[in-house]
Amino acid sequence: MWTSLHARVHQTLKDSLILPQNNKILIAVSGGQDSLCLLKIMIDLKSKWDWEIAVCHCDHGWTSDVGIADHVDELANNWDIPFYLKVAKSMKETEAAAREWRYQSLVEIAEENNFTDIVTGHTLSDRAETLLYNLMRGAGSKGLGALTWKRPLTDKINLVRPLLKVTRGETLEFCQQFALPIWEDAVNANLDYARNRIRQQLLPYLKENFNPNIETTLSQTSEILKAESDYLEAEANKIFTAAFNYHNNRLNRDSLKAVPLALQRRVIRQFLAKIMVTKPNFEQIEATVKLIDAPRRSRTSSFPGQIILEVEENYIVKKQL
């Protein structure tokens, strides 16, 4: 049966060309409603796009994961689709560790079996949650627009999210319509995880008290911020490339004096990322921005790795304490 959701995703793929014809595609399936919705749609669109598809599942090895891998394996077998499985050993029960391991595992499967694309069931609702999550962590526009339609994982493998215009409510309705066997993951009910609190407590509150269409609004905001961030980052990179001396680890501050603060901050962030062992934070970026117009011999306080930055003539120079 061809539904309106099939038609919408099909049109999205035609408009965006994020999953070209004849590609070899690995579908990440957790067993939940979003990934099952994605799997069913990909199966139904397969003949229209001449894709070669397979299913993969990443088992964290947690107690709460028992049975999920067999459930997804059975689904793949019922649809006569190749199935791949990765099982973690002694996985730390944190969101960050699990996410990093999953992407590493997906890439390994894709590389071993020559897949060009990995698709996940991230939705418009996930995009809204990610914006709120990153906003509360103090992210800039790049982080607020982080959940994108497509991004490279390696030089040969792309991560693609075909459902970013679909809400979680719509994926549930789709699964119910086709009687798809949703696996209710107990981890999703654990309010120790920040994302679960955003999903189950914060977003419902915002919907009820501020904007019933808050997920769509936040997703659109993320889309806008992503485009603007990409533009600013590209412009900043041009300035940084011209101003940075790789041999002497110094930055020509004259190149930055006439540019807007938004670009100064981005250039400085790129500079600090090159010379520091840790990711620069807001305070370190701001301290370095002040050196652009500071008198000679001005310096920052010590940064991680016993580094300071000092003004020498027309340059901001890295020095080791």
LUMSETI-246597 format. One line per 5 residues: number of its first residue (from 0); their letters; for each residue x, y, z of N, C-alpha, C, O. Coordinates in steps of 0.02 Angstrom, whole numbers. Example, Ala and Ser with C-alpha at 12.3 -4.5 7.8 and 13.67 -1.06 7.14 Angstrom:
REM residues 2
0) AS) 660/-284/390/615/-225/390/660/-165/390/712/-166/423 ~ 642/-112/354/684/-53/357/645/2/394/670/57/402
***
This chain:
REM residues 321
0) MWTSL) 42/-60/0/0/0/0/44/63/0/92/68/38 ~ 27/109/-43/64/172/-50/28/226/-10/-30/242/-24 ~ 61/255/41/30/304/84/56/374/68/101/383/27 ~ 25/424/100/48/493/91/119/502/118/157/543/92 ~ 138/463/169/206/467/195/256/439/146/310/467/138
5) HARVH) 239/384/113/281/359/58/293/414/7/350/427/-14 ~ 239/447/-13/243/498/-65/286/556/-42/326/582/-82 ~ 279/577/21/318/633/46/393/618/47/434/659/26 ~ 410/559/73/481/540/76/510/532/6/566/553/-8 ~ 471/501/-38/493/492/-108/506/560/-140/556/569/-175
10) QTLKD) 461/608/-128/470/675/-157/530/710/-126/568/745/-161 ~ 540/702/-61/598/731/-28/662/705/-59/709/743/-71 ~ 665/640/-73/725/611/-103/735/635/-174/792/645/-196 ~ 681/645/-210/686/672/-279/711/744/-278/752/764/-320 ~ 687/783/-231/706/853/-227/777/863/-203/813/907/-227
15) SLILP) 797/823/-155/862/834/-122/919/793/-151/977/813/-145 ~ 903/737/-183/954/692/-211/1004/668/-159/1063/658/-174 ~ 980/659/-97/1026/637/-44/1040/561/-48/1088/538/-19 ~ 997/524/-84/1008/452/-93/999/436/-168/944/418/-189 ~ 1052/442/-207/1046/431/-279/1026/360/-297/1030/314/-256
20) QNNKI) 1004/351/-358/987/285/-383/1048/239/-384/1105/262/-389 ~ 1034/174/-377/1084/122/-383/1133/119/-325/1182/82/-328 ~ 1122/159/-272/1168/157/-215/1158/94/-174/1105/63/-174 ~ 1211/76/-139/1210/19/-93/1202/46/-22/1246/80/3 ~ 1144/31/9/1123/67/69/1116/21/130/1086/-33/125
25) LIAVS) 1146/42/185/1141/6/249/1092/43/294/1101/102/308 ~ 1039/9/315/986/40/355/996/22/429/993/-37/447 ~ 1009/73/470/1018/62/542/949/54/575/908/99/572 ~ 938/-3/607/873/-18/636/882/-34/710/916/-83/728 ~ 852/7/752/855/-4/825/798/-49/848/802/-79/902
30) GGQDS) 745/-53/808/685/-90/828/629/-44/849/572/-67/856 ~ 644/20/860/593/68/880/551/92/821/564/73/764 ~ 502/133/835/453/153/784/485/192/726/465/182/669 ~ 533/235/741/562/276/688/602/234/639/595/242/578 ~ 642/188/665/683/148/620/641/97/582/657/79/525
35) LCLLK) 586/72/613/543/26/578/505/61/521/496/34/467 ~ 484/122/535/452/163/483/500/174/426/481/166/368 ~ 562/192/441/613/202/390/624/139/350/625/141/288 ~ 631/82/384/644/19/350/588/1/301/602/-17/244 ~ 527/7/323/469/-9/280/468/36/218/457/13/162
40) IMIDL) 479/101/228/479/148/172/536/133/124/526/135/63 ~ 595/119/150/652/104/107/639/40/66/657/37/7 ~ 609/-9/97/592/-71/61/543/-55/4/550/-80/-52 ~ 493/-14/19/441/1/-31/466/47/-86/439/46/-142 ~ 518/87/-73/546/132/-124/603/100/-162/626/126/-213
45) KSKWD) 626/43/-139/685/10/-167/681/2/-242/729/18/-278 ~ 626/-23/-267/620/-37/-339/619/27/-381/640/26/-439 ~ 595/81/-352/592/144/-388/661/176/-396/673/215/-442 ~ 706/159/-350/772/191/-350/828/142/-367/886/161/-371 ~ 810/79/-376/860/27/-392/915/23/-339/974/16/-355
50) WEIAV) 895/28/-277/943/22/-223/957/-51/-207/916/-95/-220 ~ 1016/-63/-178/1031/-125/-144/1032/-109/-70/1070/-66/-48 ~ 990/-143/-30/984/-124/40/999/-183/86/992/-241/68 ~ 1019/-166/147/1030/-215/200/1015/-182/267/1012/-120/272 ~ 1004/-223/317/987/-199/384/1046/-212/431/1080/-263/426
55) CHCDH) 1058/-165/477/1108/-176/528/1080/-155/596/1037/-112/601 ~ 1106/-186/648/1086/-170/716/1148/-168/760/1193/-210/753 ~ 1150/-119/805/1205/-112/853/1180/-128/923/1139/-92/951 ~ 1206/-182/951/1185/-206/1017/1236/-181/1068/1295/-200/1066 ~ 1214/-138/1114/1260/-109/1164/1283/-161/1216/1331/-148/1252
60) GWTSD) 1250/-217/1219/1268/-267/1269/1240/-253/1337/1259/-284/1386 ~ 1194/-205/1341/1163/-188/1405/1105/-237/1419/1079/-268/1373 ~ 1087/-242/1482/1032/-286/1502/968/-267/1465/929/-310/1446 ~ 958/-202/1457/897/-178/1424/894/-196/1350/841/-191/1318 ~ 951/-217/1321/954/-233/1249/938/-306/1234/932/-325/1176
65) VGIAD) 931/-346/1285/921/-418/1274/859/-430/1232/804/-408/1249 ~ 867/-466/1176/812/-484/1133/802/-439/1073/770/-460/1024 ~ 829/-377/1074/817/-331/1019/851/-355/955/821/-353/901 ~ 913/-378/960/949/-400/901/913/-457/866/908/-458/804 ~ 888/-505/905/851/-561/875/787/-536/841/767/-561/789
70) HVDEL) 755/-487/872/694/-458/844/708/-425/776/670/-436/729 ~ 761/-386/772/778/-353/708/801/-404/657/785/-397/597 ~ 838/-454/678/860/-508/633/799/-543/602/799/-557/542 ~ 749/-556/643/688/-589/618/652/-545/567/627/-570/517 ~ 649/-480/581/618/-434/533/653/-436/466/621/-441/413
75) ANNWD) 720/-432/468/759/-433/406/748/-499/369/742/-500/307 ~ 746/-553/406/736/-619/375/666/-624/343/659/-652/289 ~ 616/-596/377/548/-598/350/542/-559/285/503/-577/241 ~ 582/-506/279/581/-465/218/636/-486/169/645/-455/116 ~ 672/-539/187/725/-565/144/778/-512/128/796/-501/70
80) IPFYL) 802/-480/181/853/-428/175/914/-450/215/907/-475/271 ~ 975/-441/188/1035/-458/226/1038/-421/293/1017/-363/297 ~ 1064/-454/344/1066/-426/411/1137/-428/438/1172/-479/432 ~ 1157/-372/468/1224/-367/499/1216/-345/572/1171/-306/588 ~ 1259/-372/614/1254/-358/686/1323/-341/715/1373/-374/699
85) KVAKS) 1324/-291/757/1383/-275/797/1363/-277/871/1312/-248/890 ~ 1403/-310/912/1389/-315/983/1447/-285/1023/1505/-304/1012 ~ 1432/-238/1067/1483/-206/1107/1505/-250/1165/1468/-293/1188 ~ 1566/-239/1186/1592/-273/1245/1606/-221/1299/1646/-175/1289 ~ 1574/-228/1356/1584/-182/1413/1571/-110/1394/1612/-66/1408
90) MKETE) 1514/-97/1362/1496/-29/1343/1473/11/1403/1429/-10/1440 ~ 1503/69/1413/1483/115/1466/1412/141/1452/1397/160/1396 ~ 1370/141/1503/1300/160/1492/1291/235/1495/1261/262/1542 ~ 1317/269/1443/1307/341/1435/1285/355/1363/1302/317/1317 ~ 1249/410/1353/1226/428/1287/1284/439/1240/1284/414/1183
95) AAARE) 1334/476/1263/1391/495/1220/1430/433/1198/1447/426/1140 ~ 1446/389/1246/1485/330/1230/1447/284/1182/1476/257/1135 ~ 1382/276/1193/1341/233/1149/1338/262/1079/1344/225/1030 ~ 1328/327/1073/1323/358/1007/1388/351/968/1388/333/909 ~ 1444/365/1001/1509/359/968/1522/288/944/1546/277/888
100) WRYQS) 1506/239/987/1518/170/968/1472/148/911/1494/113/866 ~ 1409/171/911/1363/152/857/1389/177/790/1390/139/741 ~ 1409/239/786/1432/266/722/1496/231/699/1505/217/640 ~ 1540/216/746/1601/179/729/1584/110/702/1613/87/653 ~ 1535/77/733/1515/10/712/1481/12/644/1493/-31/602
105) LVEIA) 1439/61/632/1405/68/568/1455/78/511/1448/49/458 ~ 1505/119/524/1556/131/473/1595/67/459/1610/52/401 ~ 1611/29/512/1647/-34/502/1607/-82/458/1635/-112/412 ~ 1543/-89/471/1501/-133/431/1499/-109/359/1504/-148/312 ~ 1490/-43/350/1485/-15/283/1550/-25/244/1549/-42/185
110) EENNF) 1607/-14/277/1671/-22/243/1684/-95/225/1710/-109/171 ~ 1667/-140/270/1679/-211/258/1636/-239/202/1654/-289/171 ~ 1579/-205/187/1532/-232/139/1516/-184/81/1467/-194/45 ~ 1557/-132/75/1554/-86/18/1487/-48/12/1462/-39/-43 ~ 1459/-28/69/1399/15/67/1421/87/57/1471/109/85
115) TDIVT) 1383/124/17/1398/194/5/1362/241/53/1384/297/64 ~ 1306/217/81/1266/259/124/1241/220/185/1226/161/180 ~ 1238/255/241/1206/229/302/1146/274/316/1155/335/322 ~ 1087/246/321/1027/287/334/1002/272/404/1002/215/427 ~ 979/325/438/952/318/505/882/349/507/864/388/464
120) GHTLS) 844/331/558/775/353/564/765/416/603/712/426/632 ~ 815/460/604/806/524/639/750/564/607/744/568/546 ~ 709/594/650/649/629/627/653/703/641/700/728/672 ~ 601/738/619/593/809/636/592/818/712/620/867/737 ~ 562/772/747/559/775/821/629/770/851/645/805/898
125) DRAET) 670/725/823/740/719/847/778/784/835/819/804/876 ~ 764/815/778/799/878/762/781/932/813/825/970/834 ~ 718/936/832/697/984/882/730/970/949/754/1016/983 ~ 732/907/969/763/887/1031/838/904/1031/865/927/1082 ~ 871/892/975/942/904/970/957/979/977/1006/998/1009
130) LLYNL) 916/1021/946/926/1093/953/921/1113/1026/964/1150/1051 ~ 869/1090/1061/861/1108/1132/919/1080/1174/945/1115/1218 ~ 938/1019/1160/993/987/1198/1058/1027/1189/1093/1041/1238 ~ 1074/1045/1127/1136/1081/1114/1132/1153/1139/1182/1181/1160 ~ 1073/1183/1136/1064/1251/1162/1080/1253/1236/1114/1300/1259
135) MRGAG) 1057/1204/1274/1069/1203/1345/1141/1186/1363/1163/1197/1419 ~ 1177/1158/1314/1249/1144/1324/1292/1204/1304/1353/1202/1312 ~ 1260/1257/1277/1297/1316/1259/1325/1315/1189/1374/1349/1175 ~ 1295/1276/1144/1321/1271/1075/1306/1335/1036/1258/1370/1051 ~ 1347/1348/986/1334/1403/940/1289/1380/883/1259/1326/887
140) SKGLG) 1285/1420/831/1239/1404/776/1257/1339/741/1214/1304/715 ~ 1322/1323/740/1342/1259/709/1312/1200/746/1286/1154/715 ~ 1315/1201/812/1287/1148/852/1211/1146/851/1181/1092/854 ~ 1180/1205/846/1107/1208/844/1079/1183/778/1020/1164/775 ~ 1120/1182/727/1098/1155/662/1132/1088/647/1143/1071/589
145) ALTWK) 1148/1051/700/1192/992/692/1159/933/658/1193/896/622 ~ 1095/922/668/1063/862/640/1043/877/567/992/907/554 ~ 1085/854/521/1078/873/451/1052/815/408/1053/757/430 ~ 1030/831/348/1005/781/302/1059/731/281/1046/672/274 ~ 1119/756/271/1172/713/246/1240/741/268/1252/801/266
150) RPLTD) 1284/696/289/1352/717/305/1400/659/293/1380/601/301 ~ 1461/674/273/1509/620/261/1534/590/327/1550/626/374 ~ 1538/523/329/1569/489/385/1641/470/368/1685/471/411 ~ 1653/453/305/1720/442/278/1720/474/208/1670/504/187 ~ 1775/466/172/1777/493/104/1734/453/55/1723/475/-1
155) KINLV) 1709/395/77/1668/353/33/1599/338/60/1558/310/24 ~ 1586/355/122/1523/335/155/1488/397/183/1518/437/218 ~ 1423/404/167/1383/459/192/1331/435/242/1305/380/236 ~ 1317/477/291/1261/466/336/1202/506/310/1208/566/298 ~ 1144/474/300/1086/507/271/1026/497/317/1015/443/345
160) RPLLK) 987/552/324/927/550/368/866/570/326/850/629/321 ~ 832/522/296/776/538/250/712/561/284/667/585/249 ~ 706/555/351/643/569/384/642/635/423/603/643/469 ~ 684/682/405/689/744/444/630/791/435/626/843/467 ~ 583/774/390/521/812/385/462/774/415/404/794/406
165) VTRGE) 476/719/449/424/676/476/427/678/553/481/673/581 ~ 370/686/585/369/688/658/367/617/688/351/569/653 ~ 383/613/752/379/549/786/307/524/789/295/463/787 ~ 261/569/794/190/549/794/171/516/728/131/468/727 ~ 199/540/673/184/512/608/216/443/599/187/399/567
170) TLEFC) 276/434/626/307/367/620/267/315/660/261/258/638 ~ 241/336/718/200/290/758/136/271/720/118/213/717 ~ 103/320/691/42/307/653/56/261/594/16/217/579 ~ 113/271/561/132/229/504/143/157/526/119/110/494 ~ 178/148/582/191/80/607/126/45/626/118/-14/614
175) QQFAL) 81/82/656/16/54/675/-24/35/613/-59/-15/613 ~ -20/76/562/-57/64/500/-36/-1/468/-77/-38/440 ~ 30/-16/471/56/-77/440/68/-133/491/98/-184/474 ~ 46/-123/552/54/-173/606/127/-194/613/141/-254/620 ~ 172/-146/611/243/-161/619/258/-173/692/234/-136/735
180) PIWED) 297/-224/708/309/-243/778/362/-199/811/422/-213/809 ~ 340/-145/842/385/-97/875/414/-129/938/378/-158/978 ~ 480/-122/947/512/-144/1008/515/-83/1055/546/-33/1039 ~ 483/-89/1113/484/-35/1162/547/-39/1204/552/-81/1248 ~ 595/3/1189/659/2/1223/653/35/1292/633/93/1297
185) AVNAN) 670/-2/1344/664/24/1412/708/84/1424/693/126/1466 ~ 763/89/1387/810/145/1395/775/211/1379/791/263/1409 ~ 727/210/1333/693/272/1313/649/300/1369/628/358/1366 ~ 635/260/1420/595/283/1476/638/307/1535/612/331/1585 ~ 703/300/1528/749/316/1583/762/392/1585/796/418/1540
190) LDYAR) 736/426/1635/742/498/1639/810/521/1665/821/581/1674 ~ 855/474/1677/924/493/1693/958/523/1631/1007/560/1638 ~ 932/506/1572/961/531/1510/928/598/1492/867/604/1491 ~ 970/648/1478/944/715/1464/897/717/1405/846/751/1407 ~ 913/679/1352/870/680/1293/801/652/1308/751/674/1280
195) NRIRQ) 797/603/1352/732/576/1371/691/627/1410/630/631/1402 ~ 724/666/1452/688/718/1489/663/773/1441/608/799/1450 ~ 703/788/1391/680/837/1340/620/810/1303/571/846/1292 ~ 623/746/1284/569/715/1245/505/707/1287/450/721/1262 ~ 512/685/1348/453/667/1387/427/722/1432/369/720/1452
200) QLLPY) 469/771/1448/448/823/1495/449/893/1464/399/929/1467 ~ 506/912/1435/513/981/1411/471/995/1349/434/1044/1348 ~ 476/954/1298/438/967/1237/362/965/1248/327/1009/1223 ~ 336/916/1285/264/918/1299/243/982/1336/190/1010/1322 ~ 285/1006/1382/270/1069/1417/269/1128/1369/225/1170/1373
205) LKENF) 318/1131/1324/322/1185/1276/262/1183/1227/234/1234/1209 ~ 243/1122/1208/184/1115/1163/121/1141/1197/81/1176/1166 ~ 112/1123/1260/51/1140/1295/47/1213/1313/-6/1243/1312 ~ 105/1243/1331/104/1310/1359/130/1365/1313/119/1424/1327 ~ 163/1347/1258/193/1398/1216/175/1392/1142/153/1440/1111
210) NPNIE) 184/1333/1113/174/1325/1041/159/1252/1026/202/1210/1033 ~ 98/1237/1004/80/1167/989/121/1138/931/125/1077/924 ~ 151/1181/890/192/1158/834/266/1170/847/305/1182/801 ~ 286/1165/911/354/1182/930/406/1139/895/460/1163/878 ~ 391/1075/883/440/1031/850/455/1056/780/513/1059/759
215) TTLSQ) 404/1072/743/413/1097/675/450/1164/676/495/1175/635 ~ 432/1208/721/465/1273/726/539/1266/741/581/1298/709 ~ 556/1223/789/626/1213/807/665/1180/750/723/1197/738 ~ 633/1132/716/666/1100/660/681/1150/604/735/1148/574 ~ 634/1194/589/645/1245/538/700/1293/560/741/1315/518
220) TSEIL) 702/1310/624/756/1353/650/823/1319/640/872/1352/621 ~ 826/1254/654/888/1217/645/910/1218/572/970/1225/558 ~ 863/1212/526/879/1213/455/908/1281/434/957/1284/397 ~ 878/1334/459/903/1402/444/973/1412/473/1017/1438/439 ~ 982/1393/536/1047/1402/568/1102/1363/533/1159/1385/528
225) KAESD) 1084/1303/509/1134/1262/474/1159/1298/411/1219/1300/399 ~ 1113/1325/371/1133/1360/309/1175/1421/325/1225/1434/291 ~ 1154/1460/375/1192/1520/392/1260/1503/421/1310/1536/406 ~ 1263/1451/462/1326/1430/492/1374/1405/438/1434/1421/440 ~ 1349/1367/390/1392/1343/336/1423/1401/297/1482/1399/279
230) YLEAE) 1382/1452/284/1407/1510/247/1462/1546/287/1516/1561/261 ~ 1447/1561/351/1496/1596/392/1560/1556/401/1615/1584/402 ~ 1552/1490/408/1611/1448/418/1656/1448/356/1717/1450/361 ~ 1625/1447/298/1663/1450/235/1700/1516/228/1758/1517/208 ~ 1666/1571/245/1699/1637/242/1755/1642/293/1809/1669/278
235) ANKIF) 1744/1616/353/1795/1617/404/1856/1576/384/1913/1594/398 ~ 1843/1521/351/1898/1477/329/1942/1512/278/2003/1502/278 ~ 1912/1552/234/1953/1590/186/2000/1638/222/2059/1643/205 ~ 1974/1673/272/2014/1720/311/2069/1683/349/2127/1704/350 ~ 2049/1628/381/2096/1590/421/2153/1563/377/2211/1566/397
240) TAAFN) 2137/1537/320/2187/1509/275/2239/1561/255/2298/1547/250 ~ 2215/1622/244/2261/1676/224/2301/1703/283/2357/1727/273 ~ 2274/1699/343/2305/1732/401/2350/1686/442/2393/1709/479 ~ 2339/1620/438/2375/1574/482/2441/1551/452/2444/1530/395 ~ 2493/1555/492/2559/1529/473/2569/1462/508/2581/1460/568
245) YHNNR) 2565/1409/470/2568/1342/498/2637/1328/529/2641/1293/580 ~ 2689/1355/499/2757/1340/522/2771/1371/590/2803/1340/633 ~ 2746/1432/601/2761/1468/663/2702/1470/712/2707/1502/765 ~ 2647/1437/695/2587/1436/739/2567/1507/760/2557/1521/819 ~ 2561/1550/710/2542/1619/726/2489/1642/676/2483/1618/620
250) LNRDS) 2450/1691/699/2393/1716/660/2402/1791/649/2413/1829/696 ~ 2397/1811/586/2402/1882/569/2339/1918/591/2286/1909/562 ~ 2345/1960/642/2286/1992/670/2262/2050/627/2204/2071/632 ~ 2305/2078/585/2284/2131/540/2229/2107/493/2185/2146/472 ~ 2231/2042/476/2180/2014/431/2111/2011/464/2060/2003/430
255) LKAVP) 2110/2018/530/2047/2010/567/2017/2076/591/1958/2077/610 ~ 2054/2128/590/2031/2190/621/1970/2220/589/1928/2250/622 ~ 1964/2212/523/1908/2245/488/1848/2200/479/1797/2222/451 ~ 1851/2137/500/1796/2090/487/1748/2090/547/1769/2107/602 ~ 1684/2072/537/1635/2071/592/1654/2022/647/1690/1974/636
260) LALQR) 1629/2036/706/1644/1994/764/1624/1922/753/1660/1876/775 ~ 1569/1910/718/1547/1841/706/1601/1801/668/1612/1743/683 ~ 1633/1834/620/1686/1801/583/1751/1797/623/1787/1747/619 ~ 1765/1849/663/1824/1847/706/1822/1786/752/1871/1749/759 ~ 1764/1776/783/1758/1719/829/1768/1652/794/1801/1608/821
265) RVIRQ) 1742/1646/734/1749/1583/697/1821/1572/675/1846/1516/678 ~ 1855/1624/653/1926/1618/635/1967/1598/696/2010/1554/692 ~ 1955/1632/752/1992/1617/813/1979/1545/835/2024/1510/857 ~ 1915/1523/829/1900/1453/848/1940/1405/804/1966/1355/829 ~ 1944/1419/740/1983/1376/695/2057/1377/714/2091/1326/712
270) FLAKI) 2082/1436/731/2152/1444/752/2166/1403/815/2214/1365/817 ~ 2123/1411/865/2134/1374/928/2128/1299/918/2164/1260/950 ~ 2083/1278/874/2076/1206/861/2140/1177/832/2154/1118/841 ~ 2178/1218/796/2241/1195/766/2297/1189/817/2341/1146/810 ~ 2297/1232/866/2355/1236/910/2344/1207/980/2392/1199/1018
275) MVTKP) 2282/1190/997/2267/1164/1063/2252/1089/1061/2234/1062/1009 ~ 2261/1056/1118/2249/984/1122/2177/969/1139/2154/912/1131 ~ 2140/1019/1163/2070/1011/1180/2028/1060/1139/2054/1108/1111 ~ 1963/1046/1135/1918/1090/1098/1911/1157/1134/1898/1158/1194 ~ 1920/1213/1099/1916/1278/1132/1846/1293/1157/1797/1276/1124
280) NFEQI) 1843/1326/1215/1778/1346/1241/1766/1421/1229/1809/1455/1202 ~ 1708/1445/1249/1688/1514/1236/1737/1564/1268/1756/1613/1237 ~ 1755/1551/1330/1799/1597/1366/1868/1602/1332/1895/1657/1327 ~ 1895/1546/1309/1960/1547/1275/1956/1584/1208/2002/1620/1189 ~ 1901/1573/1172/1891/1609/1108/1887/1684/1121/1919/1723/1085
285) EATVK) 1847/1704/1170/1839/1776/1185/1905/1808/1207/1920/1864/1188 ~ 1943/1772/1248/2008/1799/1271/2055/1811/1212/2093/1859/1211 ~ 2052/1766/1163/2095/1772/1104/2070/1827/1057/2110/1864/1028 ~ 2004/1833/1050/1976/1887/1009/2000/1956/1034/2014/2000/993 ~ 2006/1964/1099/2029/2028/1127/2099/2046/1105/2118/2105/1104
290) LIDAP) 2139/1996/1087/2208/2009/1065/2211/2041/996/2263/2068/976 ~ 2157/2038/958/2157/2065/890/2173/2139/891/2210/2164/848 ~ 2147/2175/940/2159/2248/944/2199/2267/1006/2201/2326/1024 ~ 2230/2219/1038/2266/2233/1100/2337/2260/1087/2364/2251/1033 ~ 2366/2295/1137/2435/2320/1129/2485/2261/1125/2469/2205/1144
295) RRSRT) 2543/2276/1099/2597/2225/1096/2612/2199/1166/2606/2235/1216 ~ 2632/2136/1168/2649/2099/1229/2587/2079/1270/2594/2047/1323 ~ 2527/2098/1247/2467/2073/1281/2465/1998/1274/2487/1970/1223 ~ 2437/1965/1324/2435/1892/1321/2373/1865/1356/2340/1899/1395 ~ 2358/1803/1341/2304/1768/1375/2331/1735/1438/2391/1732/1448
300) SSFPG) 2286/1712/1479/2307/1667/1534/2323/1600/1503/2315/1589/1443 ~ 2347/1555/1545/2367/1489/1520/2308/1448/1496/2256/1444/1529 ~ 2316/1418/1436/2267/1373/1408/2289/1301/1421/2347/1290/1440 ~ 2246/1251/1411/2266/1181/1420/2329/1164/1381/2338/1188/1325 ~ 2372/1124/1411/2435/1106/1379/2490/1158/1392/2540/1159/1357
305) QIILE) 2478/1201/1443/2527/1253/1460/2543/1298/1401/2601/1313/1387 ~ 2490/1320/1368/2496/1364/1310/2471/1434/1330/2421/1441/1365 ~ 2506/1484/1306/2479/1552/1308/2482/1582/1238/2520/1558/1195 ~ 2443/1633/1226/2445/1670/1164/2467/1741/1179/2443/1772/1227 ~ 2512/1766/1137/2540/1833/1150/2542/1873/1085/2551/1845/1031
310) VEENY) 2534/1938/1092/2537/1983/1034/2610/2001/1021/2645/2028/1064 ~ 2633/1986/960/2699/2007/937/2691/2043/871/2673/2012/820 ~ 2705/2107/870/2695/2147/810/2623/2139/784/2576/2157/818 ~ 2616/2112/723/2549/2106/694/2521/2035/701/2474/2016/666 ~ 2550/1996/746/2531/1926/751/2507/1907/821/2529/1936/871
315) IVKKQ) 2463/1857/824/2447/1822/885/2487/1757/883/2478/1717/837 ~ 2530/1747/931/2579/1692/929/2568/1643/985/2556/1663/1042 ~ 2571/1579/969/2569/1526/1020/2636/1520/1054/2688/1518/1021 ~ 2635/1516/1121/2696/1505/1159/2685/1451/1211/2631/1445/1239 ~ 2737/1413/1222/2734/1359/1271/2767/1381/1336/2823/1406/1336
320) L) 2731/1373/1391/2760/1391/1456/2810/1339/1480/2839/1346/1534
***
